[in-house]
Amino acid sequence: MESNAINPHRNGISNLVVHLYTMNASNPKKEFWTIDEIFNELYPNVKTSEKSKIVSTLRTNLEWIKSKKALEIKNKKSVKPIGFRLSSLIDELYNTK
């Protein structure tokens, strides 16, 4: 593994994938979620001063999930989760074999 490769178990990607899947399943008619909506769901009590650093990490994590074809990113402002691919990615991330 390259030293700059993303480790999904260290930077919260696995939790983000589960959260996106849950958000998508709980509101199936909603096609796109904004970065702010995802942030507010994940971090409801974070101070505004900490938001920019967390959003930067969130965007990086979303790009990683996109690379797995489990979501689409529209105009860098919103994402479209792909439920069945998120489900497969959850299985992959939490596979204990």
Contact map, one row per residue, 1 for C-alpha under 8 A:
1110100000000000000000000000000000000000000000000000000000000000000000000000000000000000000000000
1111100000000000000000000000000000000000000000000000000000000000000000000000000000000000000000000
1111100000000000000000000000000000000000000000000000000000000000000000000000000000000000000000000
0111110000000000000000000000000000000000000000000000000000000000000000000000000000000000000000000
1111111000000000000000000000000000000000000000000000000000000000000000000000000000000000000000000
0001111100100000000000000000000000000000000000000000000000000001000000000000000000000000000000000
0000111111100000000000000000000000000000000000000000000000000000000000000000000000000000000000000
0000011111111100000000000000000000000000000000000000000000000000000000000000000000000000000010000
0000001111111100000000000000000000000000000000000000000000000000000000000000000000000000000010000
0000001111111000000000000000000000000000000000000000000000000000000000000000000000000000000000000
0000011111111000000000000000000000000000000000000000000000001000000000000000000000000000000000000
0000000111111111000000000000000000000000000000000000000000001000000000000000000000000000000000000
0000000111111111100000000000000000000000000000000000000000001000100000000000000000000000000000000
0000000110011111110000000000000000000000000000000000000000000000000000000000000000000000010011000
0000000000011111111000000000000000000000000000000000000000000000000000000000000000000000000000000
0000000000011111111100000000000000000000000000000000000000001000000000000000000000000000000000000
0000000000001111111110000000000000000000000000000000000000000000100000000000000000000100110000000
0000000000000111111111000000000000000000000000000000000000000000000000000000000000000100010000000
0000000000000011111111100000000000000000010000000000000000000000000000000000000000000000000000000
0000000000000001111111110000000000000100000000000000000000000000000000000000000010000100000000000
0000000000000000111111111000000000000000000000000000000000000000000000000000000010100110000000000
0000000000000000011111111100000000000000000000000000000000000000000000000000000000000000000000000
0000000000000000001111111110000000000000000000000000000000000000000000000000000000000000000000000
0000000000000000000111111111010000000000000000000000000000000000000000000000000010100000000000000
0000000000000000000011111111000000000000000000000000000000000000000000000000000000100000000000000
0000000000000000000001111111000000000000000000000000000000000000000000000000000000000000000000000
0000000000000000000000111111110000000000000000000000000000000000000000000000000000000000000000000
0000000000000000000000011111111000000000000000000000000000000000000000000000000000000000000000000
0000000000000000000000000011111000000000000000000000000000000000000000000000000000000000000000000
0000000000000000000000010011111110000000000000000000000000000000000000000000000000000000000000000
0000000000000000000000000001111110000000000000000000000000000000000000000000000110000000000000000
0000000000000000000000000000011111000000000000000000000000000000000000000000011110000000000000000
0000000000000000000000000000011111101100000000000000000000000000000000000000011100000000000000000
0000000000000000000000000000000111111100000000000000000000000000000000000000111000000000000000000
0000000000000000000000000000000011111110000000000000001000100000000000000000111000000000000000000
0000000000000000000000000000000001111111000000000000000000000000000000000000000000000000000000000
0000000000000000000000000000000011111111100000000000000000000000000000000000000000000000000000000
0000000000000000000100000000000011111111110000000000000000000000000000000000000000000000000000000
0000000000000000000000000000000000111111111100000000001001000000000000000000000000000000000000000
0000000000000000000000000000000000011111111100000000000000000000000000000000000000000000000000000
0000000000000000000000000000000000001111111100000000000000000000000000000000000000000000000000000
0000000000000000001000000000000000000111111100000000000000000000000000000000000000000000000000000
0000000000000000000000000000000000000011111111000000000000000000000000000000000000000000000000000
0000000000000000000000000000000000000011111111000000000000000000000000000000000000000000000000000
0000000000000000000000000000000000000000001111100000000000000000000000000000000000000000000000000
0000000000000000000000000000000000000000001111110110000000000000000000000000000000000000000000000
0000000000000000000000000000000000000000000011111110000000000000000000000000000000000000000000000
0000000000000000000000000000000000000000000001111111000000000000000000000000000000000000000000000
0000000000000000000000000000000000000000000000111111000000000000000000000000000000000000000000000
0000000000000000000000000000000000000000000001111111110000000000000000000000000000000000000000000
0000000000000000000000000000000000000000000001111111111000000000000000000000000000000000000000000
0000000000000000000000000000000000000000000000011111111100000000000000000000000000000000000000000
0000000000000000000000000000000000000000000000000111111110000000000000000000000000000000000000000
0000000000000000000000000000000000000000000000000111111111000000000000000000000000000000000000000
0000000000000000000000000000000000100010000000000011111111100000000000000000000000000000000000000
0000000000000000000000000000000000000000000000000001111111110000000000000000000000000000000000000
0000000000000000000000000000000000000000000000000000111111111000000000000000000000000000000000000
0000000000000000000000000000000000000010000000000000011111111100000000000000000000000000000000000
0000000000000000000000000000000000100000000000000000001111111110000000000000000000000000000000000
0000000000000000000000000000000000000000000000000000000111111111000000000000000000000000000000000
0000000000111001000000000000000000000000000000000000000011111111100000000000000000000000000000000
0000000000000000000000000000000000000000000000000000000001111111110000000000000000000000000000000
0000000000000000000000000000000000000000000000000000000000111111111000000000000000000000000000000
0000010000000000000000000000000000000000000000000000000000011111111100000000000000000000000000000
0000000000001000100000000000000000000000000000000000000000001111111111100000000000000000000000000
0000000000000000000000000000000000000000000000000000000000000111111111111000000000000000000000000
0000000000000000000000000000000000000000000000000000000000000011111111000000000000000000000000000
0000000000000000000000000000000000000000000000000000000000000001111111100000000000000000100000000
0000000000000000000000000000000000000000000000000000000000000000111111110000000001001000000000000
0000000000000000000000000000000000000000000000000000000000000000111111110000000011111100100000000
0000000000000000000000000000000000000000000000000000000000000000110111111000001111001100000000000
0000000000000000000000000000000000000000000000000000000000000000010011111100001111000000000000000
0000000000000000000000000000000000000000000000000000000000000000010000111111111100000000000000000
0000000000000000000000000000000000000000000000000000000000000000000000011111111100000000000000000
0000000000000000000000000000000000000000000000000000000000000000000000001111110000000000000000000
0000000000000000000000000000000000000000000000000000000000000000000000001111111000000000000000000
0000000000000000000000000000000001100000000000000000000000000000000000001111111000000000000000000
0000000000000000000000000000000111100000000000000000000000000000000000001111111100000000000000000
0000000000000000000000000000000111100000000000000000000000000000000000111101111110000000000000000
0000000000000000000000000000001110000000000000000000000000000000000000111100011111000000000000000
0000000000000000000110010000001100000000000000000000000000000000000001110000001111100100000000000
0000000000000000000000000000000000000000000000000000000000000000000011110000000111111100000000000
0000000000000000000010011000000000000000000000000000000000000000000001000000000011111110000000000
0000000000000000000000000000000000000000000000000000000000000000000001000000000001111111000000000
0000000000000000000000000000000000000000000000000000000000000000000011100000000001111111100000000
0000000000000000110110000000000000000000000000000000000000000000000001100000000011111111110000000
0000000000000000000010000000000000000000000000000000000000000000000000000000000000111111111000000
0000000000000000000000000000000000000000000000000000000000000000000000000000000000011111111100000
0000000000000000100000000000000000000000000000000000000000000000000101000000000000001111111110000
0000000000000100110000000000000000000000000000000000000000000000000000000000000000000111111111000
0000000000000000000000000000000000000000000000000000000000000000000000000000000000000011111111100
0000000000000000000000000000000000000000000000000000000000000000000000000000000000000001111111100
0000000110000100000000000000000000000000000000000000000000000000000000000000000000000000111111100
0000000000000100000000000000000000000000000000000000000000000000000000000000000000000000011111110
0000000000000000000000000000000000000000000000000000000000000000000000000000000000000000001111111
0000000000000000000000000000000000000000000000000000000000000000000000000000000000000000000001111
0000000000000000000000000000000000000000000000000000000000000000000000000000000000000000000000111
